[in-house]
Amino acid sequence: MVSSSHETMHHFFRKETAMMVRNFQRLFHVPFPEARDIAVLDTDLTEIDPVERRVDTLMRVDTDEGNFLFAYEAQGKKDEKKPASWAYYVAHLYAKYQLQPVLFVLTQSRATARWAAQPIRLGLSEFPTAVVRPLVLGPDNVPLITDEKQAMEDPSLAVFSAIVHARGKRCADILDMLARVLDTIDPDSAAMFAQFVESGLASKQARDIWRNLMATKNYFFRNPVAEGLREEGREEGREEGREEGRIEDRAEMTLRILEWRGIPVPDDVRERVMACTDGDQLTVWAERAVHVSEAQGLFTG
């Protein structure tokens, strides 16, 4: 089954291909001209016979120096069948569109990134007929953006950075910073970016942190993901006692954030948090849990 994080990795570039073009030289150290036009293309590469082949996302990027195809593949782990598929995609796209194809592989895994970056050589080892070299975006070359000012300069890159680095130790700090940045941009863009982050985080702990950070954001609750969360919350409330269940969940969330960040939770802290019945107070503690250095920091402003 295709995961939401897999889908987000390439769907994000369907919305934000302009960001990729802007950051092409910075991320890959490869020159690329400024785009005049960008268009979404059909991703189906199926032949009349017999095998269906489909890239994750396909874009046409027109520039003053030529027109290109951007093929995006989100890759969660090593797959020995993929290099053959990627070589096929590149050859078929060139034959079908007569445009230069550029293959991107997007991953949240360092090991997968190293594997995917290996050239695919076809033919003789010393004189290959073709060489396919995917451009791989992963934790090693996507900048780890933790500075708020830098994130404000390019919010879309900051969003992608947060998704790619969501498995790292600084995930909570990154998401906390990104939540503050989204408060500074227009609500429609903030809602879109918030939804991408919600869908793209592969870790449940990271999604829990993000949902907590978004709990009071009006723009977040305008998007379809949040609507589903609200309905889910309403259903849980009806089944478990509405407000009491939500308060207990918020208390447990606060403790889970601390534990996931590797911060020890003494018994007295756990008891105080679980005994609290003030929803507003628990919201404050949950927000502090994202960045405190010790569990007792929950209780000091």
PEMOWO-V708180 format. One record per residue. N is the residue number from 1. RES is the residue in one letter. PHI is phi in degrees with one decimal (NA if undefined). Layout:
# PEMOWO-V708180
N RES PHI
N RES PHI
This chain:
# PEMOWO-V708180
1 M NA
2 V -75.9
3 S -85.4
4 S -66.2
5 S -67.1
6 H -61.0
7 E -64.1
8 T -65.0
9 M -55.1
10 H -94.3
11 H -63.0
12 F -58.0
13 F -76.7
14 R -65.5
15 K -83.4
16 E -120.7
17 T -61.3
18 A -59.7
19 M -63.0
20 M -60.9
21 V -62.7
22 R -60.5
23 N -101.4
24 F -55.9
25 Q -65.6
26 R -66.4
27 L -81.1
28 F -113.6
29 H 56.6
30 V -124.7
31 P -67.8
32 F -152.4
33 P -71.5
34 E -70.8
35 A -76.4
36 R -92.5
37 D -153.2
38 I -135.0
39 A -136.6
40 V -81.3
41 L -114.5
42 D -64.6
43 T -86.9
44 D -77.6
45 L -109.6
46 T -70.8
47 E -81.9
48 I -58.3
49 D -107.8
50 P -96.0
51 V -106.5
52 E -85.5
53 R -129.8
54 R -143.7
55 V -76.1
56 D -72.1
57 T -145.3
58 L -132.3
59 M -127.8
60 R -104.8
61 V -120.7
62 D -98.5
63 T -133.7
64 D -69.2
65 E -105.4
66 G 135.0
67 N -113.4
68 F -134.1
69 L -111.0
70 F -105.1
71 A -105.0
72 Y -107.1
73 E -125.5
74 A -87.7
75 Q -130.1
76 G -84.6
77 K -153.7
78 K -62.6
79 D -142.0
80 E -63.5
81 K -83.0
82 K -66.7
83 P -53.7
84 A -65.0
85 S -65.1
86 W -63.9
87 A -62.5
88 Y -64.2
89 Y -55.1
90 V -61.9
91 A -65.2
92 H -67.0
93 L -62.8
94 Y -65.1
95 A -67.4
96 K -76.4
97 Y -106.0
98 Q 55.0
99 L -126.4
100 Q -74.0
101 P -87.3
102 V -124.2
103 L -98.7
104 F -109.9
105 V -115.8
106 L -112.9
107 T -149.2
108 Q -102.0
109 S -115.5
110 R -63.7
111 A -63.3
112 T -65.7
113 A -62.8
114 R -64.1
115 W -66.2
116 A -67.9
117 A -78.0
118 Q -67.8
119 P -59.9
120 I -99.4
121 R -102.2
122 L -117.2
123 G 106.2
124 L -71.1
125 S -61.8
126 E -88.8
127 F -144.4
128 P -66.1
129 T -69.5
130 A -152.5
131 V -129.5
132 V -106.5
133 R -121.1
134 P -64.5
135 L -91.7
136 V -104.1
137 L -110.3
138 G -155.0
139 P -60.0
140 D -80.5
141 N -125.3
142 V -83.6
143 P -60.4
144 L -84.0
145 I -92.4
146 T -119.5
147 D -90.6
148 E -62.9
149 K -63.8
150 Q -63.2
151 A -65.2
152 M -66.0
153 E -68.6
154 D -147.7
155 P -58.1
156 S -66.5
157 L -67.0
158 A -63.5
159 V -64.2
160 F -63.2
161 S -59.1
162 A -62.5
163 I -66.6
164 V -64.8
165 H -95.9
166 A -66.6
167 R -89.5
168 G -80.7
169 K -68.0
170 R -97.2
171 C -54.1
172 A -61.1
173 D -64.9
174 I -63.7
175 L -66.9
176 D -62.3
177 M -64.2
178 L -65.3
179 A -60.2
180 R -68.1
181 V -65.5
182 L -62.0
183 D -69.0
184 T -99.0
185 I -108.9
186 D -65.0
187 P -58.9
188 D -65.0
189 S -65.6
190 A -60.9
191 A -63.1
192 M -63.9
193 F -63.8
194 A -61.2
195 Q -69.3
196 F -61.0
197 V -63.4
198 E -56.0
199 S -78.4
200 G -87.2
201 L -74.7
202 A -77.2
203 S -93.4
204 K -62.1
205 Q -61.5
206 A -65.8
207 R -63.8
208 D -62.7
209 I -61.6
210 W -64.6
211 R -62.3
212 N -65.4
213 L -64.8
214 M -88.1
215 A -56.4
216 T -108.3
217 K -89.5
218 N -62.2
219 Y -66.3
220 F -65.2
221 F -79.6
222 R -96.2
223 N -99.4
224 P -61.1
225 V -60.9
226 A -65.3
227 E -60.0
228 G -63.9
229 L -64.6
230 R -64.2
231 E -64.2
232 E -60.1
233 G -65.1
234 R -64.5
235 E -65.4
236 E -62.2
237 G -63.4
238 R -64.4
239 E -80.6
240 E -113.3
241 G 106.8
242 R 48.3
243 E -62.3
244 E -61.3
245 G -64.3
246 R -66.9
247 I -65.2
248 E -63.1
249 D -61.3
250 R -66.8
251 A -64.5
252 E -64.5
253 M -58.9
254 T -58.3
255 L -68.5
256 R -65.3
257 I -60.8
258 L -61.0
259 E -64.8
260 W -65.2
261 R -78.7
262 G 81.7
263 I -95.1
264 P -60.3
265 V -115.9
266 P -62.8
267 D -60.1
268 D -66.9
269 V -68.4
270 R -59.8
271 E -64.9
272 R -66.5
273 V -66.7
274 M -69.2
275 A -83.4
276 C -72.1
277 T -115.5
278 D -93.5
279 G -59.6
280 D -63.7
281 Q -65.0
282 L -64.3
283 T -61.6
284 V -61.2
285 W -64.3
286 A -63.5
287 E -65.4
288 R -67.7
289 A -60.5
290 V -69.2
291 H -131.6
292 V -67.6
293 S -95.3
294 E -147.5
295 A -61.4
296 Q -63.2
297 G -64.7
298 L -58.0
299 F -98.1
300 T -120.1
301 G -79.1
